[in-house]
Each structure stands twice: as structure tokens, then as C-alpha cells.
């Protein structure tokens, strides 16, 4: 694995500000279950979203007391002290790799283009944006004008992904676009449990500019946090077989992405979504994260697909909302279907239309 230890602070910086915008992602092969240090029990692969993103501005200034972390955090201009424990945990986990954190007071200002805690991965986009800001500070502290001391973009991205993982596992898949693999898999060269990588193999044109319309069935707080959900995989009676299944699905997906076999893609993606929820329903304690309208949408999608031979499909995160996936050439027809038949199942008739890929983070 790459050495992500901080080398040295060449430059003295009293204060500064950096802003990054980072996208959320939606997993096709689901990561569910982890070991210590946010190491996944199985590999996962995700589409990067274009428009569902978090923008974070990190202001920093030198302080005298270097014995503790010092920061304040704002969401959409409103101070959010209830976010502080998660950020404190994140800083503790990454301090070894970015030891300058206690030397500064930070003001974290963040905003999302989508509802927080609604089943869209706000922790993925949020933690990746924050990790990118931290990496920008490291780069400013450690670089000189000599080309030998310049931090490569590859190293910057990998370490940002590595740090983001320690805040939220799925965040390591939000550093680059458009198709990201996280977790070691024997058939994917360069894959790592420590950080996400851009999918290295051929991707058929069918999967370029893929569409994702997110149907907001429930915009409230998630019933179960991801951390609790992952912990339920410990001693789960079906965990071992689930991890094996994820590896098998990843192997099949390599060929599917190359050939453009949309029927096989649909089968794996929907199976993965339902398996994730099945694992929650068969854990102790057990949870049903879907709502009645989630099932109404799934059944309507299946009926529409049978009726029209569309290549539409769905996936789910650990919540009630439904990601409706479909090829770009079906956009008009599927949007008509969504507006005519599915929006009625959405809370306040709300949904978010997005496009897969090329929503990579941006420094501002």
C-alpha cells in the first residue's frame, strides 16, 4: 500500500481558505459490513453522480493551543453542533496522517444540493469534500517550487480517498468519477481496501451518461444509521455467503460493463439492492427500511419494464428512497413514466434527476 504518512511541513501558513465540491455516489455492488479502520468486508463499485453534491469551505487559522482539535461547523449557514462528534471522530482517525490538524482552528461551512439524511449519501459527498480540503492544506504545507517536491495528482486523489474512507466508507468512492471500485478483488488490478480507484477496464457506451432519478419516498432522518447497519453484519448468520456473493457479482459485472449486456446489468443491480435490505431484515435486531411506497415503486417499475421492454431498473441505499436507473436514450420515455405513475409515491411529489459520471470534485 502507498505510504500516506505526512512527510514534513516545508511552508509556514498562518491562515487560509479552501473550497471543494464533491459528488455523492450510488453503489451497484453494495458494501455492507466492515472490519476495523473502515475496511470493507467485500468490494463495491459505484456510479458517481453529477448534481447531488456537497460544497465545503474550510477556513483555517493558526492557534496557540495544539493539544486539542478546534472547529465549528455550519450547514447552509446554520451552526450544527450535533455534527461535531462525527467530525471529531474523523479528525482523531486521520490525525496520524495529517498531524497539523491540531495546529489550526477550522471553520467548516457546508451545503448540499439534496436533502440531508434522506437516503442520498450525504456522508459520502460531505466527508470526501472535507478530506479534499484537508489534502489541499497538506499540499500547501509540503510543496516547494521544485518539481521534485510537487505532489502528484494520483497521490493526492488516493490519499484523499484514504482519508475520506476513515470518515465514511462510501466517501472513498466520491473522489473521482465516473465508475469507482473500492475493496480488493482478484480480477480488478489496483483495487484496494484502503481507497477507491477509477474502474480500470472497458466500459460499453450503454453505460455512458447513465441516468439516475432519485425518488424521495421519505425525506426524513434515516431509521438506522449506516454505522449501526454495518455493525449488524457481525455474527450475521448469512454474512459469509453475502460477502462471497458480492465478489461473484463483481466478477460478472466486469464482463457486463464490457459487453453492454443491460439485462444482465439489471439482474445484478436489483439483486444487490434487495440483498442489502434482506440482510437488514434478517439481522438481530432486524429492520425494514423500505416503506410501502418503496414497494409500490418497485412493482410499478417491473410492470413498466415487462410492458415496454425498457431497460429501466432500480437500486436502493439503506433507506426508503428509490434510485431509478436507465440508459440515456430512454430518458424522455422514462421521465414521462415517472411523472405519470411514480411521482405520486414520492413525499410531496419530490424527486431528483441526475446523470451518472463526470461529476468529479472541483476545487473552487
N, C-alpha and C positions, 0 to 999 in steps of 0.2 A: 504494500500500500504506500501511497505517497506520504512524505513527511509533511504534516501540516502544522508543526510547531513554529511558533513565531521566531524569526531569526534575530533581528535587532532593530531598535528604533534609531535610524540614522538622523532623522529630522525632528526638530523640536517644534511642536504645534500647540499653541495655546488655546485656540478655538477654531471652529469651522462648522460647516453645514453641508449635508449631502442628501440628495433625494433619489430614491429608486422607485420605479413602478414594476410590480411583479404579478404575473398571472396566476390564477388558480389552475387546477387540472382535474381531469376525471379519469379514474383508473379503469382500464379494460380488464386486466388481470388484477385482482384485488390483493392488497397487502392487509392481512388481518391476523394479528399475533406477532409479538416481538420478544426478543431476548433483552438482556441488559444493554444499556447505552443505545437504545433505539435501533438495534439490529433486527432486521426483519426475519421472520421465520420462513418466508417464501419470497421469490422475486415478484415484481409487479411491473406493469407497463401502463403508461397513461398518455392521453391526448392533452396537450396544452391548450388552454382556452385563450381566445383573443381579447375579449372585452370584460370578462369577470376578473377584475384585478384589484390589487391593493397598492396605493401610493403612500409611501412612508418618507417623511423628512426627519432626519436625525441631526439635531443641533448638539454640539458638544463644546465644553469649556473646561479648562484645567481646574482642579481643585486641590486643596492642601491635604485633606484627609484621604489617604489612599487605602484605608482599612475596610472600606465597605463600598458597595455599589450605590450609586446615587442617580436617580432618574425619575421623571414624571412622564405620564403618557396621556395622550388626548386622542379620542376618536371623533372625527367630524367636529373638532373644536371643543368638545366636551371632555373634561378631565375624567379619566376612568381608573380610579384606584383599584377597582376589582380586577383589572388586568395585571396589576403589579406582581402578584405571586407567580404567575406564569412567566413573566419576563425575568423576574429574579431567578427562577429555576433555570431558565435558558442561559442567563449570564453565568451562573455557577457552573453549568455543564461545559460552557465554551471557554471559560477563563484561562484554562491551561494553554489553549491555542491562540488566544488573543489577550495576553496578560495586561494590556494597557487599559482595560475596561474600568478598573477602579481609580484610574488617574483622572477621569473626566466625570463631570455631571452631564447627563443626557436629557434632552427634551425630545420625546418621541411623538410626532404628530402623524396620524394615520387616517386614511379614509378608504372605504370600499366602494366599488361600483355596484354592489349587490348586498342584500340583507345579511347582517352578521348572524352567525349561529343558525343558519337556515337550512343546512344540509349542503350548501355550496362550501367548498373547502377554504374558508377564510383563514384558518390557521396555516394552510399551505402557502397562500399568497402573502399573508402577513409575516410569517416567520422567514420566508425567503427574501422578502423585501428588506426586513431588518438585518438579516445576515449579509445581504449585499451592501447595505450601508456600513456595517462593521468592517467588511472587507475593503471598502473604499478608504476607510480610515487607516487600516493596516497598510494599504498600498501607499498612501500619502506619507506615512511614518517611515516606511522602509525603503523607498526608492530614491535613487540619485539620478543625476543626468546621464550616468554611464549606462550604455545599452546592456552591459553585463548584469546590472542590478535591476533591470526592468522586470516586473512580474508578468509572466506570460498570461494571455487571456485564458488559456486552458487551465493553468494552475488556479487563477482567480476563480473561475467557474466551479472547479472541482472543490476547492476549499469552501467556497460559499455554499455549495450543496452539502458538503460535510457538516458545516456549522448549522445550516438550516435543519438538517436531519435531527440534530440534538434538541431542537425546539419543537418540531413536529415532523414525524416520519415522512409524511407525504410532501412536506415542504421541499425536500431534496429533489423532487421531480418538477419543481417550478422555476428552476434557474435558467433553463434553456428550452427552446421549442424545437420541434413540434411533437415529437414522439419520444418519450423518455423511459428508460429502463432503470429500475433500482432493485438491487438484490442479485447475488451471484446466480448465474445459470450456465450450465456446462456448454450450451450451444451459442451463447452470446459473448463474443470476445470483448474483454474490457469491463464486463459487468462486475459490479462491486456491491457489497453490503454497506459500504461506508458512504457512498454518494451515488447520485444518479448520473447516467450517461445518455447522450443522444443515441437513439436506436441506430446501430451501425450498418444495417443491411437494406436491401432494396425494398422500396415501398411502392406499390402499384398506384397508378393515377386515380383509381377509385377512392383511395383514402386521402387524397389531397383535398384541402379545403372542405373537409367533412363538416357537417352541420350538427350543432347541439342546441336544442331548445329545452330550457330547464323549466319544468312546470312546478310552480311553487304551491304545492299542496298544503304545506304547513310552514309558515314563516317564523314561527316561534322558536324558542330555545330547543336544542336537541334533547330528546328524552334521556339519552345516555351519552356521556362524553366518549370520545374516541379512546381515551386512555383506559377508561373502565371497560369498554368493549374489547380492546386488545387483551387486557388482563384476564378476561373471561376465557381466553383460549388456553390458559394454563390449566392442565388437567382436564381439558375438554375431551369427552370420550371419542369425538370424531376429528380431533385436531390433526393427528398424524396423517390420516388419509387426505384431509383437506390440503395440507402442505404439499403432499405428493401430487394431488390434482392440479394445483397451481403450476407446478413445474411441467406437468404434461400439457396443460393448456398453453403455456408459453411456447413449448416446442411446436405445437400445432399452429400457433399464431404466426410463427416465423414464415412458414410456407404460405399461409393465408395472406399475409401482408404482401408477399412477393407476387402471388398469382392473381390477387384481387377477387378471391372467392367470397362474395358477400354473404351467401347463405351460410357458409361455414363460420364466417365472422359473427353473424347474428347468433348462431348457436352457442358459441363460446362466450360472447359478451353477456347474453341474457342468463346463461348458466352461472357465470361468475357472480352476477348481481343477486340472483336468487340464493346461491350458495352462501354468500355473505350474510343474508338475512336468516337463512336456515341455521347458521352457526349461532346466531344470537338467540334464536327461538329454542335451541337445544342446549343452551348453556345453563349453569346454575349460579346466580339467579337467571331467569330467562326473560327475554324482552321481545315484544312485537313492535318493530319500529315503523312498519307501514301503517298507513291509515286506510279506512275504507275507500277513499277516493284514489289512493295509490293503486289498489286492485282494479278499480273501475277503469283507470287509465291503461293499465297493462292489458286488460281484456279487450279494451277498445282498439289498442294497437294491434293485437293479434288478429282481431276481426278485420281490421282495415288491411292488414298485410295479406290475409287469405283472400280478401275480396278483390284487391287491386294488383297483387303480386309485387307490391312495393318492397323495397329493401330497408324499410324503416325498422328500427329496433329500440330497445330501452336499456338503460343501466341505472343503477341506484348507488348512492353512498349510504352511510349508516344513518338513514333518516327516511322521511316520508316522500321527499321530492323525487321527481322522475326526470332523468336526462333522456330526451328523445334524440336518437342519433340517426342520421340519414345522409345519403350522398348529395352533393351539391346540385346534381341535375334533377333532383326531386324536390328542390326547395319550395317552389311555388305550390305544388300539389300538396305537400305535407303541411305547409303553413295554412292552407285552406282547411285541411282536415283538423289541424289543431284548433283553429278558430271556430270551426263549426261544431266539433264534437268533444274536444278535450278541455278547452278553457273553462268550461262550466264546472270542472272538478278542481280548479285552482282556487286557492284562497284569494278572495277579492278579484278573481279572474286575472291574476298576475302570472306572467311567465317572462323569461329572459331568453332572447335568441342570441346565439353566439356562433362562432366559427372556430374550428379546431386549427391549432398550429399557428406559428408565426406570431404568436402573442408574447414573444420573449421579452424579458425585462428590459427596462430602459432607464438609464441614468439621466437625470434632469437637472 
